[in-house]
């Protein structure tokens, strides 16, 4: 299963875990940090470029080459299992 970096990791120590649970239940826990240090405008621009790049690349490739890439990706996925 993939590691989810968006979730805050819980402490492994039993006492620290208990304190974290009590703090969360009583509302004394720190609010989650929403600022991840990324510039929102830069993120938007990057997303715009990504949305254009995939279809442009697919249009440029031949059907045979797209098929080869898909087969290679499928083989890689099946090897992981």
Biopython code that builds the backbone (N, CA, C, O; Angstrom):
import numpy as np
from Bio.PDB.StructureBuilder import StructureBuilder

atoms = [
    (1, "UNK", "N", (0.844, -1.170, 0.000)),
    (1, "UNK", "CA", (0.000, 0.000, 0.000)),
    (1, "UNK", "C", (0.891, 1.236, 0.000)),
    (1, "UNK", "O", (1.902, 1.254, 0.702)),
    (2, "UNK", "N", (0.550, 2.259, -0.760)),
    (2, "UNK", "CA", (1.385, 3.445, -0.832)),
    (2, "UNK", "C", (1.346, 4.235, 0.467)),
    (2, "UNK", "O", (0.337, 4.251, 1.172)),
    (3, "UNK", "N", (2.456, 4.886, 0.769)),
    (3, "UNK", "CA", (2.534, 5.735, 1.958)),
    (3, "UNK", "C", (1.826, 7.038, 1.650)),
    (3, "UNK", "O", (2.061, 7.636, 0.601)),
    (4, "UNK", "N", (0.979, 7.479, 2.530)),
    (4, "UNK", "CA", (0.231, 8.714, 2.331)),
    (4, "UNK", "C", (0.911, 9.827, 3.107)),
    (4, "UNK", "O", (0.800, 9.913, 4.330)),
    (5, "UNK", "N", (1.612, 10.672, 2.379)),
    (5, "UNK", "CA", (2.350, 11.735, 3.031)),
    (5, "UNK", "C", (1.445, 12.838, 3.537)),
    (5, "UNK", "O", (1.877, 13.661, 4.345)),
    (6, "UNK", "N", (0.203, 12.881, 3.087)),
    (6, "UNK", "CA", (-0.692, 13.942, 3.509)),
    (6, "UNK", "C", (-1.200, 13.731, 4.928)),
    (6, "UNK", "O", (-1.612, 14.687, 5.584)),
    (7, "UNK", "N", (-1.176, 12.508, 5.407)),
    (7, "UNK", "CA", (-1.627, 12.239, 6.763)),
    (7, "UNK", "C", (-0.471, 12.420, 7.735)),
    (7, "UNK", "O", (0.673, 12.072, 7.443)),
    (8, "UNK", "N", (-0.796, 12.969, 8.889)),
    (8, "UNK", "CA", (0.223, 13.152, 9.916)),
    (8, "UNK", "C", (0.512, 11.800, 10.563)),
    (8, "UNK", "O", (-0.413, 11.056, 10.893)),
    (9, "UNK", "N", (1.773, 11.487, 10.740)),
    (9, "UNK", "CA", (2.151, 10.213, 11.321)),
    (9, "UNK", "C", (1.886, 10.227, 12.820)),
    (9, "UNK", "O", (2.135, 11.216, 13.510)),
    (10, "UNK", "N", (1.379, 9.112, 13.296)),
    (10, "UNK", "CA", (1.116, 8.992, 14.728)),
    (10, "UNK", "C", (2.382, 8.520, 15.425)),
    (10, "UNK", "O", (3.183, 7.794, 14.836)),
    (11, "UNK", "N", (2.567, 8.929, 16.677)),
    (11, "UNK", "CA", (3.762, 8.477, 17.406)),
    (11, "UNK", "C", (3.710, 6.976, 17.677)),
    (11, "UNK", "O", (2.638, 6.396, 17.851)),
    (12, "UNK", "N", (4.879, 6.368, 17.709)),
    (12, "UNK", "CA", (4.940, 4.924, 17.958)),
    (12, "UNK", "C", (4.892, 4.606, 19.454)),
    (12, "UNK", "O", (4.420, 3.541, 19.852)),
    (13, "UNK", "N", (5.379, 5.527, 20.275)),
    (13, "UNK", "CA", (5.379, 5.322, 21.713)),
    (13, "UNK", "C", (3.932, 5.331, 22.215)),
    (13, "UNK", "O", (3.135, 6.179, 21.814)),
    (14, "UNK", "N", (3.603, 4.388, 23.090)),
    (14, "UNK", "CA", (2.234, 4.245, 23.565)),
    (14, "UNK", "C", (1.780, 5.491, 24.322)),
    (14, "UNK", "O", (0.651, 5.948, 24.143)),
    (15, "UNK", "N", (2.646, 6.039, 25.161)),
    (15, "UNK", "CA", (2.271, 7.206, 25.950)),
    (15, "UNK", "C", (2.073, 8.435, 25.063)),
    (15, "UNK", "O", (1.131, 9.201, 25.268)),
    (16, "UNK", "N", (2.940, 8.624, 24.097)),
    (16, "UNK", "CA", (2.796, 9.764, 23.192)),
    (16, "UNK", "C", (1.541, 9.601, 22.331)),
    (16, "UNK", "O", (0.848, 10.580, 22.051)),
    (17, "UNK", "N", (1.254, 8.386, 21.919)),
    (17, "UNK", "CA", (0.051, 8.124, 21.137)),
    (17, "UNK", "C", (-1.200, 8.435, 21.957)),
    (17, "UNK", "O", (-2.144, 9.043, 21.454)),
    (18, "UNK", "N", (-1.201, 8.010, 23.231)),
    (18, "UNK", "CA", (-2.346, 8.278, 24.100)),
    (18, "UNK", "C", (-2.553, 9.781, 24.272)),
    (18, "UNK", "O", (-3.687, 10.257, 24.227)),
    (19, "UNK", "N", (-1.472, 10.529, 24.468)),
    (19, "UNK", "CA", (-1.584, 11.980, 24.617)),
    (19, "UNK", "C", (-2.113, 12.612, 23.336)),
    (19, "UNK", "O", (-2.938, 13.523, 23.392)),
    (20, "UNK", "N", (-1.647, 12.140, 22.186)),
    (20, "UNK", "CA", (-2.112, 12.675, 20.914)),
    (20, "UNK", "C", (-3.606, 12.423, 20.728)),
    (20, "UNK", "O", (-4.322, 13.285, 20.219)),
    (21, "UNK", "N", (-4.077, 11.245, 21.139)),
    (21, "UNK", "CA", (-5.497, 10.919, 21.020)),
    (21, "UNK", "C", (-6.330, 11.802, 21.944)),
    (21, "UNK", "O", (-7.377, 12.312, 21.547)),
    (22, "UNK", "N", (-5.856, 11.981, 23.187)),
    (22, "UNK", "CA", (-6.580, 12.832, 24.134)),
    (22, "UNK", "C", (-6.596, 14.276, 23.645)),
    (22, "UNK", "O", (-7.630, 14.939, 23.724)),
    (23, "UNK", "N", (-5.473, 14.770, 23.144)),
    (23, "UNK", "CA", (-5.421, 16.137, 22.626)),
    (23, "UNK", "C", (-6.393, 16.320, 21.462)),
    (23, "UNK", "O", (-7.072, 17.343, 21.374)),
    (24, "UNK", "N", (-6.461, 15.340, 20.578)),
    (24, "UNK", "CA", (-7.372, 15.438, 19.445)),
    (24, "UNK", "C", (-8.832, 15.391, 19.903)),
    (24, "UNK", "O", (-9.684, 16.089, 19.354)),
    (25, "UNK", "N", (-9.109, 14.571, 20.905)),
    (25, "UNK", "CA", (-10.488, 14.440, 21.393)),
    (25, "UNK", "C", (-10.948, 15.687, 22.141)),
    (25, "UNK", "O", (-12.125, 16.042, 22.079)),
    (26, "UNK", "N", (-10.041, 16.354, 22.842)),
    (26, "UNK", "CA", (-10.415, 17.529, 23.631)),
    (26, "UNK", "C", (-10.255, 18.824, 22.863)),
    (26, "UNK", "O", (-10.613, 19.891, 23.361)),
    (27, "UNK", "N", (-9.722, 18.741, 21.655)),
    (27, "UNK", "CA", (-9.563, 19.945, 20.843)),
    (27, "UNK", "C", (-8.301, 20.722, 21.147)),
    (27, "UNK", "O", (-8.158, 21.860, 20.699)),
    (28, "UNK", "N", (-7.391, 20.144, 21.891)),
    (28, "UNK", "CA", (-6.148, 20.826, 22.233)),
    (28, "UNK", "C", (-5.028, 20.550, 21.231)),
    (28, "UNK", "O", (-3.926, 21.084, 21.359)),
    (29, "UNK", "N", (-5.314, 19.727, 20.252)),
    (29, "UNK", "CA", (-4.287, 19.389, 19.267)),
    (29, "UNK", "C", (-4.019, 20.589, 18.365)),
    (29, "UNK", "O", (-4.894, 21.432, 18.162)),
    (30, "UNK", "N", (-2.817, 20.658, 17.834)),
    (30, "UNK", "CA", (-2.461, 21.740, 16.919)),
    (30, "UNK", "C", (-3.264, 21.606, 15.634)),
    (30, "UNK", "O", (-3.431, 20.495, 15.130)),
    (31, "UNK", "N", (-3.768, 22.715, 15.091)),
    (31, "UNK", "CA", (-4.462, 22.611, 13.810)),
    (31, "UNK", "C", (-3.477, 22.222, 12.715)),
    (31, "UNK", "O", (-2.314, 22.622, 12.770)),
    (32, "UNK", "N", (-3.910, 21.457, 11.733)),
    (32, "UNK", "CA", (-2.992, 21.036, 10.667)),
    (32, "UNK", "C", (-2.479, 22.227, 9.867)),
    (32, "UNK", "O", (-3.201, 23.197, 9.635)),
    (33, "UNK", "N", (-1.227, 22.135, 9.454)),
    (33, "UNK", "CA", (-0.615, 23.191, 8.652)),
    (33, "UNK", "C", (-1.119, 23.069, 7.225)),
    (33, "UNK", "O", (-0.978, 22.019, 6.598)),
    (34, "UNK", "N", (-1.707, 24.142, 6.712)),
    (34, "UNK", "CA", (-2.208, 24.099, 5.349)),
    (34, "UNK", "C", (-1.215, 24.671, 4.357)),
    (34, "UNK", "O", (-1.309, 24.393, 3.162)),
    (35, "UNK", "N", (-0.262, 25.469, 4.831)),
    (35, "UNK", "CA", (0.723, 26.063, 3.944)),
    (35, "UNK", "C", (1.842, 25.063, 3.703)),
    (35, "UNK", "O", (2.630, 24.781, 4.606)),
    (36, "UNK", "N", (1.914, 24.536, 2.510)),
    (36, "UNK", "CA", (2.943, 23.547, 2.203)),
    (36, "UNK", "C", (4.155, 24.174, 1.539)),
    (36, "UNK", "O", (5.037, 23.462, 1.058)),
    (37, "UNK", "N", (4.209, 25.494, 1.507)),
    (37, "UNK", "CA", (5.368, 26.184, 0.961)),
    (37, "UNK", "C", (5.339, 26.334, -0.548)),
    (37, "UNK", "O", (6.331, 26.754, -1.144)),
    (38, "UNK", "N", (4.229, 26.002, -1.174)),
    (38, "UNK", "CA", (4.138, 26.106, -2.631)),
    (38, "UNK", "C", (3.425, 27.392, -3.006)),
    (38, "UNK", "O", (2.516, 27.847, -2.311)),
    (39, "UNK", "N", (3.845, 27.954, -4.093)),
    (39, "UNK", "CA", (3.220, 29.149, -4.620)),
    (39, "UNK", "C", (1.994, 28.714, -5.433)),
    (39, "UNK", "O", (2.117, 27.941, -6.382)),
    (40, "UNK", "N", (0.824, 29.212, -5.057)),
    (40, "UNK", "CA", (-0.414, 28.786, -5.705)),
    (40, "UNK", "C", (-0.411, 29.110, -7.199)),
    (40, "UNK", "O", (-0.906, 28.328, -8.010)),
    (41, "UNK", "N", (0.147, 30.265, -7.555)),
    (41, "UNK", "CA", (0.181, 30.645, -8.969)),
    (41, "UNK", "C", (1.072, 29.689, -9.763)),
    (41, "UNK", "O", (0.742, 29.316, -10.889)),
    (42, "UNK", "N", (2.201, 29.296, -9.172)),
    (42, "UNK", "CA", (3.111, 28.372, -9.851)),
    (42, "UNK", "C", (2.464, 26.991, -10.003)),
    (42, "UNK", "O", (2.637, 26.323, -11.022)),
    (43, "UNK", "N", (1.726, 26.579, -8.986)),
    (43, "UNK", "CA", (1.043, 25.287, -9.053)),
    (43, "UNK", "C", (0.015, 25.300, -10.184)),
    (43, "UNK", "O", (-0.099, 24.335, -10.940)),
    (44, "UNK", "N", (-0.729, 26.399, -10.293)),
    (44, "UNK", "CA", (-1.738, 26.513, -11.353)),
    (44, "UNK", "C", (-1.094, 26.470, -12.730)),
    (44, "UNK", "O", (-1.581, 25.786, -13.630)),
    (45, "UNK", "N", (0.001, 27.202, -12.891)),
    (45, "UNK", "CA", (0.687, 27.199, -14.184)),
    (45, "UNK", "C", (1.215, 25.813, -14.526)),
    (45, "UNK", "O", (1.109, 25.375, -15.671)),
    (46, "UNK", "N", (1.776, 25.126, -13.552)),
    (46, "UNK", "CA", (2.287, 23.779, -13.789)),
    (46, "UNK", "C", (1.188, 22.813, -14.179)),
    (46, "UNK", "O", (1.377, 21.954, -15.039)),
    (47, "UNK", "N", (0.050, 22.958, -13.546)),
    (47, "UNK", "CA", (-1.097, 22.093, -13.872)),
    (47, "UNK", "C", (-1.594, 22.368, -15.285)),
    (47, "UNK", "O", (-1.952, 21.443, -16.015)),
    (48, "UNK", "N", (-1.614, 23.643, -15.668)),
    (48, "UNK", "CA", (-2.053, 23.994, -17.015)),
    (48, "UNK", "C", (-1.141, 23.365, -18.058)),
    (48, "UNK", "O", (-1.613, 22.831, -19.062)),
    (49, "UNK", "N", (0.157, 23.427, -17.820)),
    (49, "UNK", "CA", (1.108, 22.829, -18.754)),
    (49, "UNK", "C", (0.971, 21.323, -18.809)),
    (49, "UNK", "O", (1.087, 20.726, -19.879)),
    (50, "UNK", "N", (0.726, 20.701, -17.662)),
    (50, "UNK", "CA", (0.558, 19.254, -17.617)),
    (50, "UNK", "C", (-0.674, 18.787, -18.353)),
    (50, "UNK", "O", (-0.673, 17.722, -18.970)),
    (51, "UNK", "N", (-1.732, 19.584, -18.289)),
    (51, "UNK", "CA", (-2.967, 19.223, -18.985)),
    (51, "UNK", "C", (-2.789, 19.298, -20.496)),
    (51, "UNK", "O", (-3.448, 18.570, -21.238)),
    (52, "UNK", "N", (-1.911, 20.164, -20.946)),
    (52, "UNK", "CA", (-1.673, 20.304, -22.378)),
    (52, "UNK", "C", (-0.673, 19.263, -22.875)),
    (52, "UNK", "O", (-0.801, 18.747, -23.985)),
    (53, "UNK", "N", (0.320, 18.960, -22.044)),
    (53, "UNK", "CA", (1.435, 18.120, -22.475)),
    (53, "UNK", "C", (1.061, 16.688, -22.807)),
    (53, "UNK", "O", (1.541, 16.137, -23.798)),
    (54, "UNK", "N", (0.203, 16.072, -21.986)),
    (54, "UNK", "CA", (-0.168, 14.678, -22.214)),
    (54, "UNK", "C", (-0.865, 14.458, -23.544)),
    (54, "UNK", "O", (-0.444, 13.609, -24.329)),
    (55, "UNK", "N", (-1.930, 15.212, -23.808)),
    (55, "UNK", "CA", (-2.601, 15.038, -25.098)),
    (55, "UNK", "C", (-1.709, 15.381, -26.290)),
    (55, "UNK", "O", (-1.797, 14.740, -27.337)),
    (56, "UNK", "N", (-0.847, 16.395, -26.133)),
    (56, "UNK", "CA", (0.042, 16.765, -27.238)),
    (56, "UNK", "C", (1.020, 15.629, -27.528)),
    (56, "UNK", "O", (1.320, 15.342, -28.687)),
    (57, "UNK", "N", (1.514, 14.986, -26.474)),
    (57, "UNK", "CA", (2.449, 13.870, -26.659)),
    (57, "UNK", "C", (1.735, 12.691, -27.313)),
    (57, "UNK", "O", (2.279, 12.055, -28.215)),
    (58, "UNK", "N", (0.524, 12.403, -26.860)),
    (58, "UNK", "CA", (-0.234, 11.291, -27.435)),
    (58, "UNK", "C", (-0.534, 11.535, -28.913)),
    (58, "UNK", "O", (-0.505, 10.602, -29.715)),
    (59, "UNK", "N", (-0.817, 12.762, -29.267)),
    (59, "UNK", "CA", (-1.125, 13.097, -30.657)),
    (59, "UNK", "C", (0.112, 12.923, -31.541)),
    (59, "UNK", "O", (0.012, 12.538, -32.707)),
    (60, "UNK", "N", (1.265, 13.212, -30.967)),
    (60, "UNK", "CA", (2.518, 13.135, -31.721)),
    (60, "UNK", "C", (2.946, 11.685, -31.968)),
    (60, "UNK", "O", (3.559, 11.391, -32.994)),
    (61, "UNK", "N", (2.628, 10.779, -31.037)),
    (61, "UNK", "CA", (3.071, 9.390, -31.162)),
    (61, "UNK", "C", (2.206, 8.612, -32.147)),
    (61, "UNK", "O", (1.021, 8.893, -32.327)),
    (62, "UNK", "N", (2.831, 7.639, -32.770)),
    (62, "UNK", "CA", (2.072, 6.764, -33.670)),
    (62, "UNK", "C", (1.293, 5.748, -32.835)),
    (62, "UNK", "O", (1.574, 5.555, -31.652)),
    (63, "UNK", "N", (0.324, 5.109, -33.460)),
    (63, "UNK", "CA", (-0.482, 4.121, -32.750)),
    (63, "UNK", "C", (0.391, 2.962, -32.274)),
    (63, "UNK", "O", (0.206, 2.457, -31.167)),
    (64, "UNK", "N", (1.327, 2.547, -33.095)),
    (64, "UNK", "CA", (2.219, 1.445, -32.741)),
    (64, "UNK", "C", (3.071, 1.806, -31.524)),
    (64, "UNK", "O", (3.234, 0.991, -30.616)),
    (65, "UNK", "N", (3.610, 3.019, -31.505)),
    (65, "UNK", "CA", (4.465, 3.447, -30.384)),
    (65, "UNK", "C", (3.653, 3.576, -29.093)),
    (65, "UNK", "O", (4.130, 3.206, -28.020)),
    (66, "UNK", "N", (2.419, 4.105, -29.197)),
    (66, "UNK", "CA", (1.560, 4.201, -28.015)),
    (66, "UNK", "C", (1.267, 2.812, -27.467)),
    (66, "UNK", "O", (1.225, 2.613, -26.253)),
    (67, "UNK", "N", (1.065, 1.860, -28.355)),
    (67, "UNK", "CA", (0.803, 0.487, -27.942)),
    (67, "UNK", "C", (2.012, -0.106, -27.222)),
    (67, "UNK", "O", (1.860, -0.789, -26.209)),
    (68, "UNK", "N", (3.210, 0.154, -27.743)),
    (68, "UNK", "CA", (4.435, -0.340, -27.095)),
    (68, "UNK", "C", (4.583, 0.238, -25.688)),
    (68, "UNK", "O", (4.919, -0.477, -24.744)),
    (69, "UNK", "N", (4.328, 1.532, -25.565)),
    (69, "UNK", "CA", (4.439, 2.188, -24.255)),
    (69, "UNK", "C", (3.421, 1.594, -23.284)),
    (69, "UNK", "O", (3.747, 1.346, -22.123)),
    (70, "UNK", "N", (2.197, 1.364, -23.744)),
    (70, "UNK", "CA", (1.148, 0.794, -22.897)),
    (70, "UNK", "C", (1.503, -0.620, -22.453)),
    (70, "UNK", "O", (1.283, -0.981, -21.297)),
    (71, "UNK", "N", (2.050, -1.420, -23.362)),
    (71, "UNK", "CA", (2.445, -2.790, -23.008)),
    (71, "UNK", "C", (3.565, -2.790, -21.973)),
    (71, "UNK", "O", (3.561, -3.595, -21.042)),
    (72, "UNK", "N", (4.519, -1.885, -22.143)),
    (72, "UNK", "CA", (5.623, -1.787, -21.189)),
    (72, "UNK", "C", (5.106, -1.374, -19.811)),
    (72, "UNK", "O", (5.555, -1.907, -18.796)),
    (73, "UNK", "N", (4.168, -0.431, -19.768)),
    (73, "UNK", "CA", (3.592, 0.017, -18.497)),
    (73, "UNK", "C", (2.804, -1.102, -17.829)),
    (73, "UNK", "O", (2.890, -1.282, -16.615)),
    (74, "UNK", "N", (2.036, -1.856, -18.616)),
    (74, "UNK", "CA", (1.263, -2.968, -18.066)),
    (74, "UNK", "C", (2.188, -4.042, -17.493)),
    (74, "UNK", "O", (1.920, -4.593, -16.425)),
    (75, "UNK", "N", (3.265, -4.333, -18.197)),
    (75, "UNK", "CA", (4.225, -5.325, -17.705)),
    (75, "UNK", "C", (4.849, -4.872, -16.404)),
    (75, "UNK", "O", (5.048, -5.684, -15.500)),
    (76, "UNK", "N", (5.165, -3.580, -16.288)),
    (76, "UNK", "CA", (5.750, -3.056, -15.061)),
    (76, "UNK", "C", (4.757, -3.159, -13.908)),
    (76, "UNK", "O", (5.141, -3.475, -12.782)),
    (77, "UNK", "N", (3.486, -2.894, -14.184)),
    (77, "UNK", "CA", (2.462, -2.990, -13.118)),
    (77, "UNK", "C", (2.298, -4.422, -12.664)),
    (77, "UNK", "O", (2.159, -4.671, -11.466)),
    (78, "UNK", "N", (2.309, -5.370, -13.580)),
    (78, "UNK", "CA", (2.118, -6.763, -13.208)),
    (78, "UNK", "C", (3.320, -7.307, -12.458)),
    (78, "UNK", "O", (3.169, -8.210, -11.636)),
    (79, "UNK", "N", (4.516, -6.780, -12.720)),
    (79, "UNK", "CA", (5.700, -7.258, -12.001)),
    (79, "UNK", "C", (5.695, -6.834, -10.546)),
    (79, "UNK", "O", (6.246, -7.532, -9.695)),
    (80, "UNK", "N", (5.083, -5.703, -10.251)),
    (80, "UNK", "CA", (5.045, -5.203, -8.863)),
    (80, "UNK", "C", (4.231, -6.092, -7.960)),
    (80, "UNK", "O", (4.533, -6.182, -6.770)),
    (81, "UNK", "N", (3.215, -6.752, -8.468)),
    (81, "UNK", "CA", (2.310, -7.557, -7.631)),
    (81, "UNK", "C", (2.967, -8.797, -7.130)),
    (81, "UNK", "O", (2.343, -9.580, -6.415)),
]
sb = StructureBuilder()
sb.init_structure("model")
sb.init_model(0)
sb.init_chain("A")
sb.init_seg("    ")
for serial, (resi, resn, name, xyz) in enumerate(atoms, 1):
    if name == "N":
        sb.init_residue(resn, " ", resi, " ")
    sb.init_atom(name, np.array(xyz, "f"), 0.0, 1.0, " ", f" {name:<3s}", serial, name[0])
structure = sb.get_structure()
